[in-house]
Amino acid sequence: EVVTFGDLEHKQVTVVTHFVDARGDSYDLREPVEPEEIGQLYRLFFQERFPKTVSELDRYLVVTDAAGRVVGGLCYKLESAELAHLDGAVVNSAVGGRGIATALLEDFATRMASRGIKVLRTGFFMRRFCERRGYRLDHRWGGLVRFLIPEDAGSPGGSAG
């Protein structure tokens, strides 16, 4: 679903993905539409004991429940036209284990691929979880990576193709 938000002079557009977790509860996944949603996401990182540094370069996706509460999300940075760095992902432990984090990472990969991003890179947080979702250790890239194009087309530093 495509949604517009903002005031009359500053309209913005975002894509909203609707999904259902393993228990049948509905969620929306999208870019934040209100500044306080970014604060709620950082608060969730803190609450779930995930060390996350705030940066003005951060971009976000949030997961909201049926009541509109932020229950998960991720932060990322665009390092080049072909490379995105996943800086952190979090889901409220009260709704953990329901497939929300998997939906978040898959939606993120789809959104990035549609923007022409060819490689996703992240550190070693949630290593096993990420590896089960297509990331793998690659010393050339200095962390875990997921290629959104065939691997032989990618090269370190973001120049691919």
N, C-alpha and C positions, 0 to 999 in steps of 0.2 A: 504494500500500500504506500502511495506517495502522499505525504502530509506537508502542508505549509504551516508555518508558525512565525511569530514575531509581529511587530506592529505594522501599520499600513505603510510606513516609509522604509521599513527594513524587513521585508518578507524573506524567509528562508524556506528551503525545501529539504526534506529528509525522506528516506525510505524506511518504512516500518515493516519488520518481519514479525509475523504472528506465529507462535509455536505452542505446543502443548508438552508438558513434562511427562515423566513416567507415571505420575499419579493422576494425570488428566487435568491438571491446573494450567490455565492459559497465561501466556506472557507475551510482552512486546519487546522487541530488540530494535534499538535505534540510536541515533546520535542524540545527545541531550538537547532538550528544547528550552530549558530554563537553567540559568546559572546555578541555582541551588542544587540541581541534579548532579552537577560536577562535585560540589561539596559533599553531597550524600555518598557519592562514589568513593571519594578520598576517605570519608569517615568509615565506609565499609572496609576499605583496605586496612585501616588502622584497627578496627574492631576484629578483623580476622587475622591480625598479627602478620600482615604482609608489608614488609618494609618498602614503601613507595615514596620516591622523591618527587615533589611537585616541580613541574617545568612548564614554562610558557609555550613550549613546543608540543606539549601533549595534545593528543586528539583522543576522542572517547567514543565508546559505544556503551549504552546502558541497557540493562534488562529490567523491565518494570512488571510487577504483578498486576492482577486484575484491579486492585485498589490504587494503582499508580505509584506504588512504593518502589524505589530502586532496590533490587535484591541481588544485583550482580552487574558486572561490566568489565571493561578493559580499557587500558591506556596504551596508546601507540604513538610512534613518531614516523613521519615519512622522511627517510634518509636520502632518497633520490627518487627520480621518476619511476624506478623499477624495484626499489627496496624499501620495505617497511620493517620497523623494529617494534615488536610486541614487548612493551615495557612492564606489563603486569595484567593479570586477569584474576577476578575474584567473584565468588558467589557466597551469599550469606549461608552460614553453616546450618541454619534452620531449614533450608530448602536444598541442602547438598545431597548428592547421590541420585538426583532425579533426571540427569541428562542436560541440565541447564548450561553447564560449562562447555559441554560438547557442542551444543547448539550455538553457543557464543563463538567458539573458535571456528566452527565451520562457516558461520555467517560472515565472520571477519575475513576468512580466506576468500569467500565468494565476492565480498565487497571490494577487497583489494585487487583481485584478479580482474574485476570489471573496470577498475581504474588503470589497468595496465601494469600493476605491480607484478613482478615476476618471482620475487623471493621474499619470504617472511623470515625474519631472524629474531631470536629471543635468547635470553640467558638460560640459566639452568634451573629456574624455578619450575616446579611441577614437572620435572624431567620425564618420569614414566608416563604421566598423563599425556604430555605433549607427544612423546614418541608413539603412543598408541593412536595418535591422531595425525600422523604423517610427518612429524618433525623428526630430525635425526641429527646426531652429533656430527659436525663437520668442522674440522680444525681450520680449513681454509677460510671459513666465515667467522670463526671465533665464538662458536656457540651452537645452539640448536637451530636448524633451518628447515624450512618447508618450501620446496620448489613448486611454484604454481605453473611452471612450464617444464618441459623435459629437462632433466638435470644437466645434460651436456650443453645446453644453451646458456646456462648460468655460469657466472664467474665471480669471484670475490670482488667486493668494492662496488657492486651495483651495476656494473656494465655487463649486460646480458644481451643475447640475441645475436 
